[in-house]
């Protein structure tokens, strides 16, 4: 869908298909003002540039750039907000503490996914496309993002921090932004275990329960990748090991502006 995505309720399959064709994921919310911390009524939106897809399940995560504070205290807690199609949960993630604060999605009166078709595909490892399209996009100072299918059959969609092109070799190297997300985002079965473990909270619709949160310690996973057209890539964890990996598929997108 384009700017009128709100006019149609998309299925999870349609959302994933569009994400893998370059659409950007956002979320629109109206918090329930009957919960004291949500008062007065207001509307919100988040851009979710980091997307992890495993089969029919996905997570979208904002940049880790949200400053946590209250009216009385500045705690310098920088977090990211995270939304998923698995169950009725959302949360914020603090990579410095290695913890997720889960909340019931019923804290929102309205929660909608929005897809913005603001990127176009210029290179796909499954096609015999010239890398010169990437070079031309760099010359135009385009903004890049990638969708990479790794050997765990997880799609990793992240913005590119530094796109480079080696002119003599006609080879690109794209480095994604450095950020972190909970490792269990990659494994839907782990998320479903948490939903079962804390089902009393996540399935509740009573005002008292909706105010409650669950704090969970978790391992983090880094969003940094350096990818090339040869099928090779390395991530943050490969750097100290001096290792490289292979991807199953790589799609390169640039903004339409």
C-alpha positions as CSV (number, residue, x, y, z in Angstrom):
1,X,0.0,0.0,0.0
2,X,1.0,3.6,-0.4
3,X,0.1,6.6,1.8
4,X,-3.5,5.2,2.0
5,X,-2.5,2.0,3.7
6,X,-4.8,2.9,6.6
7,X,-7.8,2.4,4.2
8,X,-7.3,-1.4,4.2
9,X,-6.5,-3.8,7.0
10,X,-3.5,-5.8,5.8
11,X,-2.9,-9.4,6.7
12,X,0.4,-10.4,8.3
13,X,1.3,-12.1,5.0
14,X,0.7,-8.9,3.0
15,X,2.7,-6.8,5.5
16,X,5.7,-9.2,5.3
17,X,5.5,-9.3,1.5
18,X,5.5,-5.5,1.3
19,X,8.4,-5.2,3.8
20,X,10.4,-7.5,1.6
21,X,9.6,-5.4,-1.4
22,X,11.0,-2.3,0.3
23,X,8.1,-0.8,2.3
24,X,8.9,0.9,5.6
25,X,7.1,-0.2,8.7
26,X,5.5,2.3,11.1
27,X,2.9,2.1,13.8
28,X,0.0,4.4,14.8
29,X,-1.4,4.3,18.3
30,X,-4.1,5.9,20.5
31,X,-3.3,5.0,24.2
32,X,-6.2,4.3,26.4
33,X,-6.6,7.5,28.5
34,X,-8.4,5.5,31.3
35,X,-4.9,4.3,32.3
36,X,-3.5,7.2,34.4
37,X,-0.1,7.2,32.7
38,X,-1.8,7.6,29.3
39,X,-3.9,10.7,30.3
40,X,-4.8,13.0,28.6
41,X,-5.9,11.3,25.4
42,X,-3.3,11.7,22.6
43,X,-2.1,10.0,19.4
44,X,1.4,8.6,18.7
45,X,3.4,7.1,15.8
46,X,6.7,5.3,15.6
47,X,9.1,4.6,12.7
48,X,10.4,1.1,12.9
49,X,13.4,0.9,10.7
50,X,14.7,-2.4,12.2
51,X,12.6,-5.4,11.2
52,X,13.2,-9.1,12.0
53,X,11.1,-11.6,10.1
54,X,11.0,-15.4,10.7
55,X,8.4,-17.1,8.7
56,X,5.0,-15.5,9.3
57,X,6.2,-13.6,12.4
58,X,7.9,-10.3,12.6
59,X,9.2,-7.6,15.0
60,X,9.6,-3.9,14.2
61,X,12.0,-1.8,16.4
62,X,12.6,1.9,16.5
63,X,16.1,3.3,16.7
64,X,17.6,3.2,20.3
65,X,17.0,6.9,20.7
66,X,14.1,7.3,23.1
67,X,15.0,9.2,26.3
68,X,13.3,7.8,29.4
69,X,12.2,10.2,32.0
70,X,9.4,11.3,34.2
71,X,8.2,14.8,35.2
72,X,10.2,14.5,38.4
73,X,13.3,12.6,37.3
74,X,15.7,12.4,34.4
75,X,17.1,8.9,34.5
76,X,19.1,9.0,31.2
77,X,17.7,5.7,30.1
78,X,17.9,5.4,26.3
79,X,15.5,2.7,25.0
80,X,13.9,1.5,21.7
81,X,10.3,0.6,21.3
82,X,9.4,-2.7,19.8
83,X,6.2,-4.1,18.3
84,X,5.3,-7.5,16.9
85,X,2.5,-9.5,15.3
86,X,3.0,-12.3,17.9
87,X,0.3,-12.0,20.6
88,X,-0.9,-8.9,22.3
89,X,2.4,-7.4,23.5
90,X,4.8,-4.6,22.9
91,X,7.7,-3.3,24.8
92,X,10.8,-1.1,25.2
93,X,14.3,-2.4,25.1
94,X,17.3,-1.1,27.1
95,X,20.5,-2.5,25.5
96,X,22.7,-1.1,28.2
97,X,20.8,-3.1,30.9
98,X,20.0,-6.0,28.6
99,X,16.4,-5.9,29.5
100,X,12.9,-5.7,27.9
101,X,10.0,-4.1,29.6
102,X,6.9,-5.8,28.2
103,X,3.4,-4.3,28.2
104,X,-0.1,-5.4,27.1
105,X,-1.0,-4.0,23.7
106,X,-4.5,-3.4,25.1
107,X,-3.0,-0.3,26.7
108,X,-3.8,1.1,23.3
109,X,-7.4,1.8,22.2
110,X,-6.1,1.6,18.7
111,X,-2.9,0.1,17.2
112,X,-2.4,0.0,13.5
113,X,0.5,-1.0,11.2
114,X,1.3,1.5,8.4
115,X,3.5,0.7,5.4
116,X,5.2,3.5,3.5
117,X,6.5,2.6,0.0
118,X,9.3,5.1,0.1
119,X,12.1,2.7,-1.0
120,X,12.7,0.9,-4.3
121,X,14.6,-2.3,-5.1
122,X,17.9,-1.7,-7.1
123,X,19.8,-5.0,-6.6
124,X,18.7,-8.6,-5.8
125,X,21.2,-11.5,-5.4
126,X,18.7,-13.8,-7.1
127,X,18.9,-11.7,-10.3
128,X,21.8,-11.0,-12.6
129,X,21.6,-7.3,-12.0
130,X,24.6,-5.1,-12.6
131,X,26.2,-3.5,-9.5
132,X,26.4,-0.3,-11.3
133,X,22.9,0.6,-10.2
134,X,24.3,0.7,-6.7
135,X,27.2,2.9,-7.8
136,X,24.8,5.3,-9.5
137,X,22.6,5.5,-6.3
138,X,25.7,6.3,-4.2
139,X,26.6,9.0,-6.7
140,X,23.2,10.5,-6.1
141,X,23.7,10.4,-2.3
142,X,20.7,8.0,-2.0
143,X,19.7,6.6,1.3
144,X,20.0,2.8,1.5
145,X,18.6,-0.1,3.4
146,X,19.0,-3.9,3.0
147,X,16.9,-7.0,3.5
148,X,19.2,-10.0,4.1
149,X,18.1,-13.6,4.5
150,X,20.7,-15.4,6.7
151,X,21.4,-19.1,7.1
152,X,18.9,-19.3,10.0
153,X,16.1,-18.3,7.5
154,X,15.7,-15.0,9.3
155,X,15.2,-11.8,7.3
156,X,17.2,-8.9,8.6
157,X,16.0,-5.5,7.5
158,X,18.2,-2.6,8.6
159,X,19.1,0.9,7.4
160,X,22.6,1.4,5.8
161,X,25.0,3.7,7.6
162,X,27.7,3.7,5.0
163,X,27.3,2.6,1.4
164,X,30.6,2.1,-0.6
165,X,31.5,1.1,-4.1
166,X,34.9,-0.1,-5.2
167,X,35.1,1.2,-8.7
168,X,38.0,-0.9,-10.0
169,X,36.3,-4.1,-8.8
170,X,32.7,-3.0,-9.6
171,X,31.8,-4.2,-6.1
172,X,29.8,-2.6,-3.4
173,X,30.1,-2.9,0.4
174,X,27.1,-1.8,2.5
175,X,27.5,-1.3,6.3
176,X,24.3,-1.2,8.3
177,X,23.8,1.0,11.4
178,X,25.0,-0.1,14.8
179,X,22.1,-0.9,17.0
180,X,20.9,-3.8,19.2
181,X,17.7,-5.8,19.7
182,X,16.8,-8.8,21.9
183,X,18.1,-12.0,20.5
184,X,14.7,-13.8,21.1
185,X,13.2,-11.6,18.4
186,X,14.8,-14.0,15.9
187,X,13.0,-17.0,17.4
188,X,9.1,-16.9,17.5
189,X,9.1,-20.0,19.7
190,X,10.9,-18.1,22.4
191,X,8.4,-15.3,22.3
192,X,5.5,-17.7,22.5
193,X,7.1,-19.2,25.6
194,X,7.1,-15.8,27.2
195,X,3.5,-15.2,26.2
196,X,2.5,-18.5,27.9
197,X,4.6,-17.8,31.0
198,X,3.0,-14.4,31.6
199,X,-0.4,-15.1,30.1
200,X,-2.2,-13.6,33.1
201,X,-0.9,-10.2,32.1
202,X,-0.9,-10.4,28.3
203,X,-4.4,-11.8,28.1
204,X,-6.0,-9.5,30.7
205,X,-8.2,-6.6,29.9
206,X,-8.7,-5.2,33.4
207,X,-7.5,-1.6,34.1
208,X,-5.3,-2.8,37.0
209,X,-3.6,-5.5,35.0
210,X,-3.1,-3.2,32.0
211,X,-1.0,-0.9,34.1
212,X,1.4,-3.7,34.9
213,X,4.7,-4.4,33.1
214,X,7.1,-7.3,33.0
215,X,10.8,-6.8,33.0
216,X,12.8,-9.6,31.4
217,X,16.6,-9.9,31.1
218,X,17.7,-11.0,27.7
219,X,20.7,-11.4,25.4
220,X,21.2,-8.8,22.8
221,X,21.9,-9.2,19.1
222,X,23.6,-6.5,17.0
223,X,22.2,-5.0,13.8
224,X,25.6,-4.3,12.2
225,X,26.3,-6.1,9.0
226,X,28.8,-5.5,6.2
227,X,27.4,-7.1,3.0
228,X,28.8,-7.5,-0.5
229,X,27.4,-8.8,-3.8
230,X,29.6,-12.0,-3.6
231,X,27.3,-13.7,-1.1
232,X,29.6,-12.9,1.8
233,X,28.9,-10.8,4.9
234,X,30.2,-10.3,8.4
235,X,28.5,-9.0,11.4
236,X,29.5,-7.4,14.7
237,X,30.4,-10.8,16.2
238,X,32.5,-11.8,13.3
239,X,34.9,-8.8,13.7
240,X,36.9,-10.1,16.7
241,X,36.8,-13.6,15.3
242,X,38.0,-12.5,11.9
243,X,35.3,-14.7,10.3
244,X,32.7,-14.2,7.5
245,X,29.4,-15.8,6.7
246,X,27.2,-16.5,3.7
247,X,23.7,-15.1,3.1
248,X,20.9,-16.9,1.3
249,X,19.6,-13.7,-0.3
250,X,20.3,-10.0,-0.3
251,X,18.0,-7.2,-1.5
252,X,19.3,-3.6,-1.7
253,X,16.8,-0.7,-1.6
254,X,17.2,3.1,-2.0
255,X,14.9,5.9,-1.1
256,X,12.6,7.3,-3.8
257,X,13.6,10.9,-3.2
